[in-house]
């Protein structure tokens, strides 16, 4: 039995509730010998549900971090649940975060199977070596499972990736300087972000896959 659906011409997304099948005259729960068509949630269906990006945090939260000090990253990670109708049947889908890819903008990329925790934990952390603004991004990979009419959970073939909102942080030297009674503005706050204040790539940046939270040191 093959099953198809109409597709939204503007988005390319499948339109649930427009399923068609061949090999029988349609789903039936009666005794006429026609088997009930069992829905199968595909990767395309999974992607069309609109899994929400995780909220990513980097710290400290003041917008800057001293050079050589641990910057901590973590994500608010939860299973997301969806309900829909397919072939006239109730289908539940759950999206489960399984992998987190952090790009810290200086060449450091950390891939983990855990979301990290806020300070004082250092599950996911790194140190900038140079001064300047850096863009931090998180891409989360979700696996999916579905249940038909409250039955057993079944895996969805294929995972999806969802990007979180990007964050900026300023890595600052903050060295001691002699000043008068009035402290210049540039000593009190980060400079404006622009081409001249972006931080350089660190040639010794880490690219690692972490299988367990980073231990305290």
C-alpha positions as CSV (number, residue, x, y, z in Angstrom):
1,X,0.0,0.0,0.0
2,X,1.4,3.4,-0.9
3,X,0.3,6.6,0.8
4,X,0.6,10.2,-0.5
5,X,-0.5,13.6,0.6
6,X,-1.2,17.0,-1.1
7,X,1.7,19.5,-0.8
8,X,1.4,23.2,0.0
9,X,2.7,24.9,-3.2
10,X,4.1,27.8,-1.3
11,X,6.1,25.9,1.3
12,X,6.5,22.4,-0.1
13,X,5.2,21.0,3.2
14,X,2.8,18.1,3.3
15,X,-0.8,18.9,4.1
16,X,-2.1,16.6,6.8
17,X,-5.6,15.3,6.3
18,X,-5.2,15.0,2.5
19,X,-3.8,11.4,2.5
20,X,-4.5,9.1,-0.4
21,X,-3.8,5.4,-0.7
22,X,-3.8,2.7,-3.2
23,X,-4.6,-1.0,-3.0
24,X,-7.8,-0.5,-1.0
25,X,-10.8,1.8,-1.1
26,X,-9.8,3.6,2.1
27,X,-9.4,3.0,5.8
28,X,-12.2,1.1,7.5
29,X,-12.7,-0.3,11.0
30,X,-15.7,-2.5,9.9
31,X,-15.8,-6.1,9.0
32,X,-15.6,-5.8,5.3
33,X,-12.1,-7.1,5.1
34,X,-10.4,-3.7,4.4
35,X,-7.4,-3.2,6.6
36,X,-7.0,0.1,8.5
37,X,-4.1,2.1,6.9
38,X,-1.5,2.7,9.6
39,X,0.1,6.1,9.4
40,X,3.9,6.4,9.1
41,X,5.6,9.6,10.1
42,X,8.4,10.4,7.8
43,X,11.4,12.7,8.2
44,X,9.6,15.2,6.0
45,X,6.6,15.1,8.2
46,X,8.8,15.5,11.3
47,X,10.5,18.5,9.8
48,X,7.2,20.2,8.9
49,X,6.0,20.1,12.5
50,X,8.0,23.2,13.5
51,X,10.3,21.9,16.2
52,X,11.3,25.0,18.2
53,X,14.9,26.0,18.6
54,X,16.4,25.7,22.0
55,X,17.2,28.8,24.1
56,X,21.0,29.1,24.2
57,X,22.8,30.8,27.1
58,X,26.4,32.0,27.3
59,X,28.0,33.5,30.3
60,X,28.6,35.7,32.1
61,X,25.5,37.4,30.8
62,X,26.9,40.9,30.8
63,X,27.9,40.9,27.2
64,X,31.7,40.5,27.8
65,X,34.2,37.9,29.1
66,X,37.8,38.4,30.1
67,X,40.4,36.7,27.9
68,X,41.5,33.4,29.4
69,X,38.5,33.0,31.7
70,X,36.1,30.1,31.2
71,X,33.0,31.1,29.3
72,X,30.1,28.7,30.0
73,X,27.5,27.7,27.5
74,X,24.3,25.7,28.1
75,X,20.8,25.2,26.5
76,X,17.3,24.9,27.8
77,X,16.7,21.4,26.6
78,X,13.3,19.6,26.7
79,X,11.4,17.0,24.7
80,X,8.8,18.7,22.5
81,X,5.4,17.0,21.9
82,X,3.0,17.3,19.0
83,X,-0.4,15.9,18.2
84,X,-2.0,15.6,14.7
85,X,-4.4,13.5,12.7
86,X,-3.2,11.2,9.9
87,X,-5.5,8.9,7.9
88,X,-8.2,9.8,10.4
89,X,-6.2,8.5,13.3
90,X,-4.6,10.3,16.3
91,X,-0.8,10.5,16.1
92,X,1.5,11.8,18.8
93,X,5.1,12.9,17.9
94,X,7.9,13.7,20.3
95,X,11.1,15.5,19.3
96,X,14.1,14.6,21.5
97,X,17.3,16.6,21.6
98,X,20.2,14.2,21.0
99,X,23.2,16.3,19.9
100,X,24.4,19.9,20.4
101,X,26.9,21.7,18.2
102,X,28.4,24.9,19.7
103,X,30.4,27.2,17.4
104,X,32.1,30.0,19.4
105,X,33.2,32.1,16.4
106,X,36.9,31.8,17.0
107,X,37.3,28.4,15.4
108,X,36.3,26.5,18.6
109,X,33.5,24.0,17.9
110,X,32.3,21.7,20.6
111,X,29.9,18.8,19.9
112,X,28.1,17.2,22.8
113,X,25.4,14.8,23.7
114,X,24.3,16.9,26.7
115,X,23.0,20.5,26.9
116,X,25.3,21.8,29.6
117,X,24.4,23.5,32.9
118,X,24.7,27.1,34.1
119,X,27.5,28.5,36.3
120,X,29.2,27.3,38.4
121,X,29.1,24.1,36.3
122,X,31.5,23.9,33.4
123,X,30.0,21.1,31.4
124,X,30.5,23.0,28.1
125,X,33.1,25.8,28.4
126,X,35.9,27.4,26.5
127,X,38.3,30.4,26.7
128,X,38.9,33.1,24.2
129,X,42.6,33.9,23.4
130,X,42.1,37.2,21.6
131,X,40.2,40.5,22.1
132,X,37.1,41.3,20.1
133,X,33.5,40.4,19.3
134,X,32.6,36.8,18.7
135,X,29.3,35.3,17.4
136,X,28.2,32.1,19.2
137,X,25.8,29.7,17.6
138,X,24.1,26.4,18.6
139,X,22.6,23.8,16.3
140,X,20.6,21.0,18.0
141,X,19.9,17.7,16.4
142,X,16.6,16.1,17.3
143,X,15.5,12.5,16.9
144,X,11.8,11.7,16.6
145,X,9.3,9.1,17.8
146,X,5.6,8.7,17.0
147,X,2.7,6.8,18.5
148,X,-0.6,6.0,16.7
149,X,-3.8,5.9,18.8
150,X,-1.8,5.7,22.0
151,X,0.2,2.6,20.9
152,X,3.9,1.8,21.2
153,X,6.4,4.6,20.3
154,X,8.2,4.0,17.0
155,X,11.3,5.8,15.7
156,X,11.2,8.2,12.9
157,X,13.8,7.4,10.2
158,X,16.1,10.4,10.1
159,X,17.0,13.3,12.4
160,X,16.5,17.0,11.9
161,X,18.7,20.0,12.9
162,X,17.4,23.2,14.4
163,X,19.5,26.4,14.8
164,X,19.1,28.6,17.9
165,X,19.2,32.3,17.9
166,X,22.8,33.5,17.6
167,X,24.5,35.4,20.5
168,X,27.3,37.9,20.6
169,X,30.0,38.3,23.3
170,X,33.0,40.5,23.6
171,X,36.3,39.0,24.7
172,X,38.2,41.8,26.6
173,X,41.7,42.1,27.8
174,X,40.6,44.4,30.7
175,X,44.2,45.1,31.7
176,X,45.0,47.6,34.5
177,X,45.4,51.2,33.3
178,X,46.2,54.5,35.1
179,X,43.3,57.0,34.7
180,X,42.2,60.2,36.3
181,X,39.1,60.9,38.3
182,X,37.0,60.4,35.2
183,X,37.2,57.0,33.6
184,X,37.0,57.2,29.8
185,X,33.9,55.6,28.3
186,X,35.9,53.0,26.4
187,X,37.1,51.6,29.7
188,X,33.6,51.1,31.0
189,X,31.8,49.3,28.2
190,X,32.4,47.2,25.1
191,X,33.1,49.0,21.9
192,X,30.5,49.1,19.1
193,X,30.4,45.9,17.1
194,X,31.8,46.3,13.6
195,X,34.4,45.0,11.2
196,X,37.2,46.7,13.2
197,X,36.2,45.2,16.5
198,X,35.6,41.5,15.5
199,X,37.9,39.1,17.2
200,X,40.4,37.1,15.1
201,X,40.3,33.3,14.6
202,X,42.4,31.4,17.1
203,X,44.8,29.0,15.2
204,X,44.9,26.8,18.3
205,X,41.1,26.6,18.7
206,X,39.6,23.3,19.9
207,X,37.4,21.2,17.6
208,X,36.2,18.4,19.9
209,X,33.3,16.0,20.5
210,X,32.6,15.8,24.3
211,X,31.2,12.5,25.5
212,X,30.8,13.6,29.1
213,X,30.5,16.9,30.9
214,X,33.8,18.8,31.4
215,X,35.3,18.1,34.8
216,X,36.0,21.0,37.2
217,X,39.6,22.1,37.4
